[in-house]
Amino acid sequence: MSVPLLDLTRQYASIREEVEAAVLAVCRSGKYILGEPVERLEQELAAYCGAGAAVGVSSGSDALLMALMDRGVGPGDEVVTTPFSFFATVGAIVRLGARPVFVDIDPDSFNLNENGALAALTERTKAVIVVHLFGRWSPSDRLLAQCEKRGIALIEDAAQAIGCENSRGRRAGSVGHYGAFSFFPSKNLGAFGDGGLLTVRDAAAAERLRILRNHGMKPAYLHHVVGGNFRLDALQAAVLSVKLKHLESWHAGRRANAEKYPAAFEEAGVPPDQVKLPTPGKGRHIYNQYTLRCADRDGLLKHLQARGIGCAIYYPLGLHLQPCFASLGHQEGDFPETERACREVLSIPIFPELTALEQREVAQAIAEFYKRG
Ligand SMILES: Cc1ncc(COP(=O)(O)O)c(C=O)c1O
């Protein structure tokens, strides 16, 4: 039996009527960019995240870029962040001519080490981007306190973490000065294409970002700042409002699957000294990915692919070693925990509609690899 890493057709089947009605309503409205569906989604998501306000944008990548632009980040500025993330986290910094200052990760959480980040702050630091990677909270209380004191922006890259909570129940996007979200289809809340959102603390910040989102323009053809076309489509917003009603039950499904894996691994005989399962941390992990650390990861990957078991490596190369960032002058060995994670990680199926039978199949296929030695 093959098992997909993610099967969005199962989710679609469960919401088909609702979503098709919402899409049809937009088609018939004749209004396709921003408008009422986007305003509604912004209100719903500001409330869901516990943030002061929210602004719908074109993608998670653009949300990060806009947060940095709003803060005036540019050449000569430093932005402290993690080298173990999706490219967009750092791409946004470099596109603006600023310098990313990398800090290694904690091996258990895969997230930025908070002490390391505190030590990396300098006079030139204009922002810190923490990433709640895979849907697990990246600790930021002490960082936030320092950022507030020193006039530095704390940006939460919550692209993979909508609904993720810290140990006090505060949701991603409600703690920092900005929360950047992605609605890429594979996220826990995914659109039918690209989309994103920025959460901020107050209406004044949201108003600035709404202007930035539309080429810095207000009213028509009067441009206050150089922004971009960072607008969200009405169709995507309408789909997302429908899906938001189901988000808590989908999170619950992912979390239930995460809780079942340890027993399935044990039953299948996966050797615990070869495969380490993820830990949830102190808050609410929403498991956008369920990421193992594995001995002979590349061998296991090939074996699972041959068996038809969906799996993927997020991420195979630290951002400090990406060819396009060569001018930063980093070398192998600079961030050992990130580099070790890049050699060991493997994400396996966790989506809410995954069946217990499929989970057992995944565990058995992994056990089989290590038994063959
Ligand atoms: C951590 C992280 N940051 C940023 C992004 C960028 O989001 P988007 O693909 O919507 O541009 C992603 C998307 O995969 C992500 O995982």
The ligand as an SDF file (V2000), in Angstrom:
LIG
                    3D

 16 16  0  0  0  0  0  0  0  0999 V2000
    9.0400   29.0700    7.0820 C   0  0  0  0  0  0  0  0  0  0  0  0
    8.4890   29.6460    5.8160 C   0  0  0  0  0  0  0  0  0  0  0  0
    8.6320   30.9630    5.5770 N   0  0  0  0  0  0  0  0  0  0  0  0
    8.1310   31.5420    4.4760 C   0  0  0  0  0  0  0  0  0  0  0  0
    7.4480   30.8060    3.5230 C   0  0  0  0  0  0  0  0  0  0  0  0
    6.9840   31.4850    2.2860 C   0  0  0  0  0  0  0  0  0  0  0  0
    5.6080   31.3640    2.0700 O   0  0  0  0  0  0  0  0  0  0  0  0
    5.0020   31.3980    0.5810 P   0  0  0  0  0  0  0  0  0  0  0  0
    5.3160   30.0890   -0.0640 O   0  0  0  0  0  0  0  0  0  0  0  0
    3.5340   31.5950    0.8030 O   0  0  0  0  0  0  0  0  0  0  0  0
    5.6050   32.5360   -0.1360 O   0  0  0  0  0  0  0  0  0  0  0  0
    7.2560   29.4430    3.7320 C   0  0  0  0  0  0  0  0  0  0  0  0
    6.5260   28.6390    2.7360 C   0  0  0  0  0  0  0  0  0  0  0  0
    6.7770   27.5110    2.4860 O   0  0  0  0  0  0  0  0  0  0  0  0
    7.7980   28.8380    4.8960 C   0  0  0  0  0  0  0  0  0  0  0  0
    7.6500   27.5420    5.1230 O   0  0  0  0  0  0  0  0  0  0  0  0
  1  2  1  0
  2  3  1  0
  2 15  2  0
  3  4  2  0
  4  5  1  0
  5  6  1  0
  5 12  2  0
  6  7  1  0
  7  8  1  0
  8  9  2  0
  8 10  1  0
  8 11  1  0
 12 13  1  0
 12 15  1  0
 13 14  2  0
 15 16  1  0
M  END
$$$$
